[in-house]
Amino acid sequence: MVEWMVKATELANCNCAYGCPCQFNALPTHGDCRAAVGFLIETGYFGDVSLDGLYAVGIYAWPGPVHCGNGTMQLIIDERANAAQRDALGKIMTGEETEEMATMWWVYAAMSPTRLETLFMPIEIEIDVDRRRGRFAVPGIIQTRGEPIRNPVTGAEHRVRIDLPDGFEYRLAEIGSGTTRATGGIELDLSRTYAQFAHIHLTNIGVVL
């Protein structure tokens, strides 16, 4: 197994209500799961291939809960990546060279028998985890924006976090409100649904404590 490591910030938006039942081993809000996730890699490597400074996006759709499978996924990898970096990110984000169940990428790929062609395109992304604000976009494919949840009476920013000591994606996530429009192979139309902002630190054997 090739050793790899990714340290990044992520912004995710799915179609569930703000609490996202999936985070609590419950069924998704509307029965199905549709999501988009953007990753800004600060530092990383795959063997001797550096992944520093690259971006990536994953778009997913499952007809039921993720664990029931039959999903469709599409990866979009930073066009700035060279051939070795593209291959490395593709393998990491499809669960290759990863211990079973060790990362969310392994799980998502295992539950997605339909994999659309990986795209190599320009990605715009900015994420501020502490302020619960961020965005990512791929021209002609997807636009996602995250912001704080607002109190419905006062409009004040509301802050809540999810702590997952034994999770396969993050240890602590700031929760916000997300909006996504995707018009490519997987269509999404999400407005004011669950969004999470997190610092992630993953390797081929799981989350780094």
C-alpha positions as CSV (number, residue, x, y, z in Angstrom):
1,M,0.0,0.0,0.0
2,V,1.3,3.5,-0.9
3,E,1.5,5.7,2.1
4,W,-0.3,9.0,1.6
5,M,-1.4,12.0,3.7
6,V,-3.8,14.9,3.1
7,K,-4.2,17.9,5.4
8,A,-6.9,20.2,4.1
9,T,-9.9,22.4,4.8
10,E,-13.3,21.2,3.4
11,L,-16.7,22.7,2.8
12,A,-19.5,20.2,2.3
13,N,-23.2,20.8,1.5
14,C,-25.9,18.1,1.4
15,N,-29.6,18.0,1.1
16,C,-30.3,17.1,4.8
17,A,-31.6,19.5,7.5
18,Y,-29.0,21.4,9.5
19,G,-28.4,18.5,11.9
20,C,-27.7,16.0,9.2
21,P,-29.0,12.7,10.7
22,C,-26.2,10.8,9.0
23,Q,-23.8,12.3,11.5
24,F,-25.8,10.5,14.2
25,N,-26.3,7.1,12.5
26,A,-29.9,8.0,11.5
27,L,-31.6,8.1,8.1
28,P,-31.2,11.1,5.9
29,T,-33.9,13.9,6.2
30,H,-35.6,13.2,2.8
31,G,-34.7,9.6,2.4
32,D,-32.0,10.1,-0.2
33,C,-28.5,11.7,0.0
34,R,-27.1,14.3,-2.5
35,A,-24.0,16.2,-1.7
36,A,-21.1,18.3,-2.9
37,V,-17.7,18.7,-1.1
38,G,-14.8,21.0,-1.9
39,F,-11.3,20.4,-0.6
40,L,-8.4,22.9,-0.3
41,I,-5.3,20.9,0.3
42,E,-2.8,22.7,2.4
43,T,-0.2,19.9,2.4
44,G,-0.2,16.4,1.2
45,Y,1.6,13.6,-0.5
46,F,1.0,10.2,-2.2
47,G,4.2,8.3,-2.0
48,D,6.8,10.7,-3.3
49,V,4.2,12.9,-5.2
50,S,3.4,16.2,-3.5
51,L,-0.2,17.4,-3.4
52,D,0.5,20.7,-1.7
53,G,-1.8,23.6,-2.7
54,L,-4.2,21.6,-5.0
55,Y,-8.0,21.6,-5.0
56,A,-10.6,18.9,-5.6
57,V,-14.4,18.6,-5.6
58,G,-16.6,15.5,-5.1
59,I,-20.2,15.4,-6.2
60,Y,-22.4,12.5,-5.0
61,A,-26.0,11.2,-5.2
62,W,-27.5,8.1,-3.5
63,P,-31.1,7.0,-4.0
64,G,-31.3,6.2,-0.3
65,P,-28.9,6.3,2.7
66,V,-25.3,6.2,1.8
67,H,-24.8,2.8,3.4
68,C,-27.4,1.3,1.1
69,G,-25.2,2.0,-1.9
70,N,-26.3,2.3,-5.6
71,G,-24.7,5.8,-5.7
72,T,-23.3,7.9,-8.4
73,M,-20.2,10.0,-8.0
74,Q,-18.0,12.4,-10.0
75,L,-14.7,13.8,-9.1
76,I,-13.3,17.1,-10.3
77,I,-9.6,17.6,-9.9
78,D,-7.6,20.8,-10.1
79,E,-6.4,21.4,-13.7
80,R,-3.1,22.6,-12.3
81,A,-2.3,19.1,-11.2
82,N,0.3,17.3,-13.3
83,A,-0.2,13.7,-14.5
84,A,1.2,12.1,-11.3
85,Q,-0.8,14.4,-9.0
86,R,-4.0,13.7,-11.0
87,D,-3.5,10.0,-10.7
88,A,-2.7,10.3,-6.9
89,L,-5.8,12.3,-6.1
90,G,-7.9,10.1,-8.2
91,K,-6.7,7.0,-6.2
92,I,-7.1,8.7,-2.8
93,M,-10.6,10.0,-3.6
94,T,-11.8,6.6,-4.9
95,G,-10.5,4.7,-1.8
96,E,-7.5,3.0,-3.4
97,E,-4.4,2.6,-1.4
98,T,-6.6,3.0,1.7
99,E,-7.4,0.6,4.5
100,E,-11.0,-0.6,4.5
101,M,-13.5,2.0,6.0
102,A,-10.6,4.2,7.0
103,T,-11.8,7.4,5.2
104,M,-15.0,8.9,3.9
105,W,-13.5,8.7,0.4
106,W,-13.2,4.9,0.8
107,V,-16.8,4.7,1.9
108,Y,-18.3,7.0,-0.7
109,A,-16.5,5.1,-3.5
110,A,-17.5,1.7,-2.2
111,M,-21.1,2.9,-2.1
112,S,-21.0,4.4,-5.6
113,P,-20.9,1.7,-8.3
114,T,-21.6,4.4,-10.9
115,R,-18.6,6.7,-11.4
116,L,-18.8,9.4,-13.9
117,E,-15.7,10.5,-15.8
118,T,-13.2,12.5,-13.6
119,L,-12.9,16.0,-14.8
120,F,-9.8,18.1,-14.7
121,M,-10.9,21.7,-14.6
122,P,-10.2,25.1,-12.9
123,I,-11.6,25.2,-9.4
124,E,-12.2,28.3,-7.3
125,I,-12.3,27.7,-3.6
126,E,-12.0,29.6,-0.3
127,I,-12.9,28.3,3.1
128,D,-12.8,30.0,6.5
129,V,-13.7,27.3,9.0
130,D,-13.9,29.5,12.1
131,R,-16.1,32.1,10.5
132,R,-18.3,29.4,8.8
133,R,-18.0,30.9,5.4
134,G,-16.7,29.6,2.1
135,R,-17.4,28.8,-1.5
136,F,-16.2,26.7,-4.3
137,A,-17.1,26.7,-8.0
138,V,-16.2,24.9,-11.2
139,P,-17.3,26.8,-14.3
140,G,-20.3,25.3,-16.0
141,I,-20.6,22.5,-13.4
142,I,-21.2,23.6,-9.8
143,Q,-21.4,26.5,-7.5
144,T,-21.5,26.0,-3.7
145,R,-21.7,28.6,-1.0
146,G,-21.6,28.1,2.8
147,E,-22.5,30.7,5.5
148,P,-23.5,30.7,9.2
149,I,-27.0,29.5,10.2
150,R,-29.1,32.5,11.2
151,N,-31.5,32.8,14.1
152,P,-35.0,33.0,12.4
153,V,-36.2,35.7,14.7
154,T,-33.2,38.0,15.2
155,G,-31.0,37.1,12.2
156,A,-28.0,36.6,14.5
157,E,-25.4,34.1,13.5
158,H,-25.9,30.7,15.2
159,R,-23.0,28.5,16.0
160,V,-23.0,24.8,16.6
161,R,-20.4,22.1,16.2
162,I,-20.3,18.3,15.7
163,D,-17.6,16.4,17.6
164,L,-16.8,13.0,16.1
165,P,-14.0,11.4,18.1
166,D,-14.2,8.2,16.1
167,G,-15.2,9.6,12.7
168,F,-13.6,8.8,9.4
169,E,-13.6,12.3,8.0
170,Y,-13.0,14.9,10.7
171,R,-12.8,15.2,14.5
172,L,-14.6,18.6,14.8
173,A,-16.8,20.4,12.3
174,E,-18.4,23.8,12.3
175,I,-22.0,23.6,11.0
176,G,-23.5,26.1,8.7
177,S,-26.1,26.7,5.9
178,G,-25.3,25.8,2.3
179,T,-26.6,26.4,-1.2
180,T,-25.5,24.4,-4.2
181,R,-26.4,24.5,-7.9
182,A,-24.9,21.7,-10.0
183,T,-25.8,21.2,-13.6
184,G,-23.3,18.5,-14.8
185,G,-23.7,14.8,-14.7
186,I,-25.1,15.0,-11.2
187,E,-27.7,17.7,-10.7
188,L,-28.1,19.4,-7.4
189,D,-30.4,22.2,-6.3
190,L,-29.9,22.8,-2.6
191,S,-30.8,25.9,-0.6
192,R,-30.3,26.5,3.1
193,T,-29.4,22.9,3.9
194,Y,-26.8,21.3,6.0
195,A,-23.2,22.5,5.5
196,Q,-20.1,21.7,7.4
197,F,-16.7,23.4,7.6
198,A,-13.8,21.3,8.8
199,H,-10.1,20.9,9.0
200,I,-9.3,17.3,7.9
201,H,-6.1,15.4,8.3
202,L,-6.3,11.9,6.7
203,T,-3.9,9.1,5.8
204,N,-4.2,5.7,4.2
205,I,-5.0,4.3,7.6
206,G,-7.5,6.9,8.7
207,V,-7.9,10.2,10.6
208,V,-4.8,11.6,12.3
209,L,-5.6,12.4,16.0
